[in-house]
Amino acid sequence: MGPLEGLKKPKEVIFFDGDGTLWYPRTSLRTRKPHWVYLDETVADPIAEMVATPKAEATLRQLGERGIRRVLMSTSPLEEEEALAHRRAIAEHVGILDLLDDINVAPEVVNGKAQRIAAWLLRHNVAPERALMVGDTYQWDIVAANSVGVEGLLLDSEHEAEVIRQNGITDMVIGELSDIVPLL
């Protein structure tokens, strides 16, 4: 079953990765892993380099109108409070802060998002099958979500093309964020 055939159960919450999913660097879009912008010493202000991904605002708005909670679930090497402030600043800069119902950060370890997703679901009394993760990195977003029983959709990108091919996961790949709306 591919993503265009629909998701298994209706969704109450959708977790979104930040870098590469809701926003990305304007000079590389999805051609490179978006984290380069934080490491490049020639970029004076990485937040200023970010732009919302195509249709992010409209998609988040439509999901909110349907009563689906929209949660940023982003990995960061920063301490939690600093990471939260950083993610809020980016979301505000790209114009989507008011379209997010919650912002969470996970430690920069492969299972960090899995732990935070599971904790969020427990805290909000949402069954894993009623949640969805949308991200741009197979291992850090989709595998993490799947490990706690949450379905995942991967945004197509040049930087994950080989991973998609090697793992035969074209059935969970979408072109843009707006592609999730008809699946719900």
Backbone as CSV, one residue per row, in Angstrom:
resi,resn,N_x,N_y,N_z,CA_x,CA_y,CA_z,C_x,C_y,C_z
1,MET,0.852,-1.192,0.000,0.000,0.000,0.000,0.882,1.234,0.000
2,GLY,0.708,2.116,-0.945,1.481,3.345,-1.025,0.758,4.502,-0.369
3,PRO,1.457,5.616,-0.193,0.826,6.752,0.479,-0.392,7.282,-0.267
4,LEU,-0.411,7.137,-1.574,-1.540,7.660,-2.327,-2.798,6.827,-2.122
5,GLU,-2.665,5.669,-1.487,-3.822,4.822,-1.196,-4.408,5.135,0.178
6,GLY,-3.819,6.044,0.902,-4.359,6.435,2.193,-3.606,5.840,3.356
7,LEU,-3.842,6.421,4.501,-3.190,5.981,5.728,-4.082,4.977,6.443
8,LYS,-3.502,4.232,7.370,-4.218,3.138,8.017,-5.404,3.585,8.860
9,LYS,-5.260,4.622,9.652,-6.320,5.095,10.542,-6.407,6.614,10.450
10,PRO,-7.555,7.180,10.799,-7.623,8.648,10.857,-6.582,9.187,11.847
11,LYS,-6.086,10.369,11.596,-5.015,10.931,12.419,-5.529,12.069,13.295
12,GLU,-5.054,12.076,14.533,-5.348,13.144,15.483,-4.190,14.136,15.562
13,VAL,-2.986,13.647,15.273,-1.799,14.474,15.386,-0.830,14.126,14.262
14,ILE,-0.191,15.152,13.741,0.885,14.933,12.774,2.127,15.621,13.312
15,PHE,3.188,14.836,13.444,4.492,15.353,13.856,5.241,15.741,12.593
16,PHE,5.843,16.913,12.617,6.628,17.389,11.483,8.050,17.641,11.932
17,ASP,9.000,17.160,11.143,10.379,17.552,11.324,10.475,19.029,10.922
18,GLY,11.493,19.723,11.409,11.683,21.131,11.064,12.554,21.305,9.837
19,ASP,13.885,21.228,10.032,14.841,21.439,8.945,14.619,20.440,7.816
20,GLY,14.339,20.944,6.626,14.143,20.097,5.461,12.697,19.695,5.229
21,THR,11.841,19.905,6.232,10.443,19.500,6.112,9.521,20.710,6.130
22,LEU,9.519,21.458,7.220,8.705,22.675,7.287,9.451,23.883,6.732
23,TRP,10.769,23.841,6.794,11.595,24.913,6.244,12.905,24.331,5.759
24,TYR,13.586,25.098,4.913,14.912,24.691,4.454,15.699,25.922,4.022
25,PRO,17.030,25.762,3.859,17.848,26.895,3.419,17.482,27.300,1.986
26,ARG,17.278,28.588,1.782,16.838,29.091,0.475,17.844,28.795,-0.639
27,THR,19.127,28.655,-0.310,20.118,28.446,-1.362,20.312,26.989,-1.750
28,SER,19.786,26.050,-0.954,19.971,24.643,-1.325,18.670,23.849,-1.378
29,LEU,17.593,24.405,-0.858,16.298,23.731,-0.856,16.465,22.292,-0.351
30,ARG,16.041,21.292,-1.124,16.210,19.893,-0.685,17.314,19.173,-1.461
31,THR,18.294,19.926,-1.957,19.383,19.294,-2.694,20.466,18.769,-1.763
32,ARG,20.573,19.350,-0.565,21.556,18.921,0.443,20.841,18.770,1.769
33,LYS,21.428,17.979,2.663,20.864,17.916,4.007,20.893,19.324,4.578
34,PRO,19.783,19.784,5.135,19.670,21.191,5.513,20.581,21.629,6.658
35,HIS,21.150,20.704,7.368,21.978,21.057,8.521,23.270,21.777,8.149
36,TRP,23.607,21.751,6.861,24.828,22.422,6.413,24.821,23.881,6.829
37,VAL,23.631,24.489,6.850,23.533,25.926,7.097,24.019,26.306,8.502
38,TYR,23.936,25.396,9.448,24.394,25.669,10.816,25.907,25.494,10.954
39,LEU,26.496,24.752,10.032,27.921,24.426,10.103,28.792,25.310,9.224
40,ASP,28.174,25.971,8.267,28.913,26.795,7.314,29.263,28.134,7.955
41,GLU,30.539,28.376,8.158,30.999,29.600,8.818,30.761,30.853,7.990
42,THR,30.473,30.697,6.699,30.195,31.876,5.867,28.746,32.359,6.016
43,VAL,27.902,31.552,6.665,26.509,31.932,6.888,26.434,32.621,8.256
44,ALA,26.266,33.935,8.227,26.259,34.716,9.470,25.033,34.444,10.322
45,ASP,23.874,34.263,9.691,22.623,34.055,10.425,21.841,32.917,9.771
46,PRO,22.014,31.689,10.257,21.320,30.545,9.649,19.802,30.701,9.623
47,ILE,19.220,31.345,10.631,17.769,31.510,10.649,17.323,32.376,9.470
48,ALA,18.069,33.421,9.182,17.724,34.305,8.068,17.801,33.577,6.722
49,GLU,18.566,32.506,6.657,18.724,31.714,5.432,17.508,30.817,5.171
50,MET,16.674,30.588,6.192,15.570,29.642,6.077,14.338,30.254,5.424
51,VAL,13.644,29.426,4.647,12.353,29.773,4.061,11.408,28.591,4.280
52,ALA,10.124,28.873,4.351,9.138,27.797,4.476,9.168,26.937,3.219
53,THR,8.978,25.649,3.384,8.919,24.763,2.229,7.611,25.028,1.471
54,PRO,7.562,24.664,0.191,6.356,24.925,-0.599,5.097,24.358,0.071
55,LYS,4.092,25.179,0.158,2.768,24.811,0.659,2.736,24.449,2.140
56,ALA,3.819,24.718,2.880,3.838,24.412,4.312,2.737,25.167,5.040
57,GLU,2.642,26.464,4.786,1.644,27.275,5.484,0.226,26.799,5.166
58,ALA,-0.086,26.612,3.908,-1.430,26.181,3.514,-1.763,24.802,4.081
59,THR,-0.800,23.898,4.057,-1.027,22.543,4.568,-1.288,22.571,6.069
60,LEU,-0.455,23.290,6.808,-0.655,23.385,8.257,-2.015,24.011,8.571
61,ARG,-2.397,25.015,7.817,-3.693,25.672,8.030,-4.842,24.680,7.790
62,GLN,-4.780,23.927,6.694,-5.832,22.947,6.383,-5.929,21.876,7.464
63,LEU,-4.796,21.414,7.950,-4.816,20.391,8.996,-5.455,20.929,10.270
64,GLY,-5.117,22.160,10.622,-5.713,22.783,11.802,-7.220,22.932,11.654
65,GLU,-7.669,23.296,10.469,-9.105,23.429,10.216,-9.831,22.103,10.349
66,ARG,-9.122,21.009,10.137,-9.696,19.665,10.296,-9.591,19.156,11.735
67,GLY,-9.013,19.968,12.604,-8.881,19.564,14.002,-7.699,18.645,14.281
68,ILE,-6.779,18.554,13.350,-5.594,17.717,13.529,-4.512,18.560,14.179
69,ARG,-3.951,18.045,15.270,-2.878,18.770,15.958,-1.605,18.697,15.137
70,ARG,-0.912,19.828,15.072,0.310,19.966,14.281,1.463,20.202,15.253
71,VAL,2.376,19.239,15.296,3.450,19.278,16.292,4.805,19.251,15.598
72,LEU,5.613,20.265,15.890,6.994,20.252,15.424,7.770,19.293,16.322
73,MET,8.458,18.328,15.713,9.286,17.374,16.450,10.656,17.386,15.777
74,SER,11.549,18.181,16.337,12.823,18.460,15.695,13.990,18.010,16.570
75,THR,15.013,17.509,15.942,16.234,17.122,16.639,17.162,18.327,16.719
76,SER,17.875,18.446,17.837,18.810,19.557,17.983,19.970,19.163,18.896
77,PRO,21.172,19.644,18.571,22.313,19.404,19.458,22.337,20.370,20.646
78,LEU,21.478,21.386,20.628,21.452,22.396,21.683,20.750,21.865,22.935
79,GLU,20.994,22.515,24.060,20.257,22.192,25.279,18.782,22.481,25.025
80,GLU,17.897,21.790,25.730,16.471,21.825,25.411,15.871,23.234,25.335
81,GLU,16.074,24.065,26.326,15.468,25.400,26.301,15.998,26.245,25.149
82,GLU,17.303,26.163,24.910,17.894,26.896,23.794,17.381,26.347,22.460
83,ALA,17.257,25.020,22.378,16.758,24.389,21.161,15.313,24.796,20.888
84,LEU,14.482,24.820,21.925,13.089,25.245,21.761,13.015,26.694,21.269
85,ALA,13.810,27.560,21.874,13.829,28.965,21.463,14.289,29.093,20.016
86,HIS,15.285,28.319,19.630,15.806,28.342,18.267,14.735,27.899,17.270
87,ARG,14.047,26.813,17.570,13.009,26.304,16.671,11.831,27.285,16.582
88,ARG,11.466,27.891,17.705,10.404,28.913,17.682,10.823,30.091,16.791
89,ALA,12.077,30.507,16.920,12.575,31.636,16.127,12.512,31.321,14.634
90,ILE,12.873,30.112,14.249,12.802,29.748,12.827,11.339,29.711,12.376
91,ALA,10.482,29.063,13.160,9.065,28.970,12.788,8.444,30.358,12.645
92,GLU,8.827,31.275,13.524,8.327,32.648,13.422,8.886,33.331,12.173
93,HIS,10.169,33.163,11.927,10.819,33.777,10.762,10.167,33.334,9.446
94,VAL,9.831,32.046,9.337,9.260,31.542,8.082,7.737,31.687,8.036
95,GLY,7.140,32.210,9.111,5.717,32.536,9.104,4.755,31.422,9.447
96,ILE,5.205,30.415,10.210,4.299,29.306,10.544,4.127,29.081,12.041
97,LEU,4.724,29.911,12.860,4.661,29.688,14.305,3.230,29.562,14.803
98,ASP,2.338,30.433,14.344,0.952,30.405,14.808,0.160,29.213,14.263
99,LEU,0.756,28.434,13.366,0.094,27.262,12.799,0.545,25.954,13.449
100,LEU,1.407,26.058,14.453,1.877,24.882,15.195,1.186,24.844,16.543
101,ASP,0.724,23.663,16.927,0.057,23.503,18.214,1.027,23.191,19.336
102,ASP,2.203,22.695,18.986,3.202,22.333,19.992,4.563,22.280,19.306
103,ILE,5.598,22.555,20.072,6.972,22.475,19.577,7.772,21.624,20.552
104,ASN,8.427,20.606,20.022,9.242,19.701,20.823,10.604,19.539,20.177
105,VAL,11.598,19.315,21.006,12.927,19.008,20.496,13.379,17.680,21.079
106,ALA,14.131,16.974,20.295,14.665,15.681,20.702,16.182,15.776,20.731
107,PRO,16.798,14.986,21.608,18.264,14.977,21.623,18.800,14.426,20.308
108,GLU,20.013,14.805,19.974,20.611,14.423,18.699,21.201,13.011,18.770
109,VAL,20.297,12.056,18.910,20.623,10.631,18.852,19.558,9.984,17.979
110,VAL,19.877,8.872,17.342,18.972,8.263,16.373,17.592,7.981,16.974
111,ASN,17.510,7.508,18.192,16.208,7.190,18.777,15.613,8.350,19.580
112,GLY,16.207,9.534,19.485,15.713,10.693,20.227,14.279,11.054,19.879
113,LYS,13.969,11.095,18.591,12.605,11.422,18.182,11.632,10.334,18.603
114,ALA,12.050,9.090,18.514,11.169,7.990,18.929,10.766,8.159,20.387
115,GLN,11.734,8.451,21.241,11.440,8.640,22.658,10.505,9.817,22.882
116,ARG,10.753,10.928,22.215,9.921,12.127,22.397,8.518,11.939,21.814
117,ILE,8.412,11.245,20.688,7.095,10.968,20.112,6.294,10.094,21.064
118,ALA,6.906,9.026,21.543,6.213,8.123,22.467,5.757,8.860,23.728
119,ALA,6.609,9.713,24.267,6.260,10.481,25.468,5.121,11.451,25.180
120,TRP,5.148,12.113,24.024,4.085,13.053,23.666,2.748,12.314,23.554
121,LEU,2.753,11.181,22.866,1.525,10.407,22.692,0.955,9.960,24.037
122,LEU,1.814,9.500,24.918,1.371,9.070,26.248,0.792,10.252,27.032
123,ARG,1.496,11.361,27.037,1.065,12.550,27.769,-0.279,13.078,27.263
124,HIS,-0.539,12.941,25.962,-1.769,13.475,25.366,-2.813,12.393,25.097
125,ASN,-2.536,11.179,25.557,-3.468,10.056,25.434,-3.918,9.822,23.982
126,VAL,-2.934,9.761,23.099,-3.188,9.493,21.686,-2.524,8.165,21.330
127,ALA,-3.286,7.278,20.722,-2.745,5.983,20.296,-1.783,6.199,19.126
128,PRO,-0.702,5.428,19.072,0.282,5.599,17.984,-0.326,5.517,16.581
129,GLU,-1.310,4.672,16.391,-1.908,4.550,15.055,-2.739,5.778,14.659
130,ARG,-2.962,6.670,15.601,-3.692,7.918,15.323,-2.731,9.094,15.088
131,ALA,-1.445,8.750,14.913,-0.406,9.763,14.702,0.334,9.480,13.396
132,LEU,0.965,10.519,12.876,1.748,10.425,11.647,2.986,11.286,11.821
133,MET,4.106,10.836,11.298,5.343,11.618,11.280,5.667,11.937,9.831
134,VAL,5.974,13.196,9.552,6.387,13.609,8.219,7.778,14.223,8.341
135,GLY,8.720,13.694,7.587,10.084,14.188,7.676,10.828,14.053,6.373
136,ASP,12.085,14.491,6.394,12.902,14.451,5.179,14.065,13.480,5.289
137,THR,14.187,12.804,6.434,15.290,11.873,6.627,14.733,10.516,7.074
138,TYR,15.005,9.504,6.300,14.445,8.178,6.555,14.797,7.665,7.953
139,GLN,16.060,7.609,8.280,16.484,7.024,9.553,15.997,7.835,10.757
140,TRP,16.191,9.129,10.734,15.914,9.980,11.892,14.441,10.303,12.059
141,ASP,13.667,10.268,10.974,12.251,10.613,11.049,11.354,9.375,10.930
142,ILE,11.465,8.662,9.847,10.534,7.573,9.549,10.825,6.335,10.394
143,VAL,12.068,5.893,10.427,12.408,4.716,11.234,12.125,4.990,12.707
144,ALA,12.447,6.196,13.161,12.178,6.561,14.560,10.686,6.459,14.865
145,ALA,9.859,7.045,14.013,8.403,7.004,14.231,7.879,5.569,14.170
146,ASN,8.299,4.821,13.167,7.849,3.437,13.023,8.211,2.585,14.229
147,SER,9.330,2.897,14.864,9.780,2.095,16.017,8.843,2.226,17.218
148,VAL,7.994,3.268,17.230,7.018,3.425,18.316,5.589,3.294,17.787
149,GLY,5.434,2.662,16.608,4.113,2.359,16.071,3.432,3.484,15.318
150,VAL,4.186,4.519,14.935,3.634,5.667,14.224,3.992,5.558,12.746
151,GLU,2.993,5.728,11.881,3.249,5.731,10.443,4.095,6.943,10.080
152,GLY,4.839,6.820,8.981,5.662,7.934,8.547,5.604,8.133,7.049
153,LEU,5.737,9.394,6.653,5.852,9.749,5.243,7.131,10.552,5.068
154,LEU,7.866,10.226,4.025,9.153,10.848,3.750,9.020,11.789,2.566
155,LEU,9.489,13.017,2.743,9.506,13.970,1.643,10.629,13.603,0.679
156,ASP,10.317,13.622,-0.576,11.299,13.315,-1.609,12.373,14.400,-1.609
157,SER,13.625,13.987,-1.687,14.724,14.947,-1.721,15.920,14.313,-2.413
158,GLU,16.768,15.167,-2.947,17.988,14.673,-3.576,18.891,14.003,-2.551
159,HIS,18.911,14.544,-1.320,19.837,13.996,-0.324,19.394,12.644,0.234
160,GLU,18.154,12.214,-0.001,17.707,10.896,0.458,17.400,9.952,-0.703
161,ALA,17.672,10.375,-1.932,17.336,9.567,-3.107,17.951,8.177,-3.059
162,GLU,19.210,8.081,-2.684,19.878,6.777,-2.627,19.281,5.902,-1.521
163,VAL,18.962,6.490,-0.388,18.343,5.749,0.726,16.978,5.209,0.292
164,ILE,16.217,6.026,-0.405,14.905,5.600,-0.897,15.071,4.417,-1.844
165,ARG,16.020,4.529,-2.762,16.253,3.451,-3.730,16.737,2.184,-3.034
166,GLN,17.731,2.297,-2.165,18.312,1.131,-1.493,17.308,0.403,-0.607
167,ASN,16.415,1.148,0.031,15.459,0.543,0.958,14.116,0.211,0.323
168,GLY,13.950,0.549,-0.950,12.700,0.241,-1.638,11.478,0.833,-0.944
169,ILE,11.587,2.090,-0.544,10.526,2.706,0.263,9.730,3.759,-0.509
170,THR,9.643,3.604,-1.799,8.912,4.590,-2.586,7.448,4.686,-2.170
171,ASP,6.921,3.649,-1.518,5.524,3.668,-1.098,5.259,4.613,0.074
172,MET,6.316,5.155,0.680,6.115,6.094,1.786,6.686,7.479,1.468
173,VAL,6.941,7.734,0.183,7.541,8.998,-0.236,6.471,9.899,-0.854
174,ILE,6.487,11.169,-0.433,5.589,12.176,-1.000,6.428,13.301,-1.593
175,GLY,5.858,14.029,-2.531,6.587,15.101,-3.197,6.630,16.388,-2.395
176,GLU,5.506,16.742,-1.783,5.407,17.976,-0.999,4.488,17.747,0.192
177,LEU,4.545,18.649,1.151,3.693,18.536,2.337,2.221,18.456,1.986
178,SER,1.797,19.203,0.988,0.369,19.218,0.627,-0.138,17.851,0.199
179,ASP,0.758,16.927,-0.166,0.355,15.588,-0.579,-0.283,14.795,0.563
180,ILE,-0.071,15.206,1.807,-0.665,14.449,2.917,-2.153,14.738,3.090
181,VAL,-2.608,15.907,2.700,-4.007,16.302,2.944,-4.986,15.319,2.314
182,PRO,-4.836,14.922,1.044,-5.801,13.976,0.468,-5.732,12.575,1.081
183,LEU,-4.644,12.273,1.781,-4.490,10.935,2.368,-5.246,10.776,3.679
184,LEU,-5.642,11.873,4.260,-6.256,11.831,5.603,-7.746,11.564,5.565
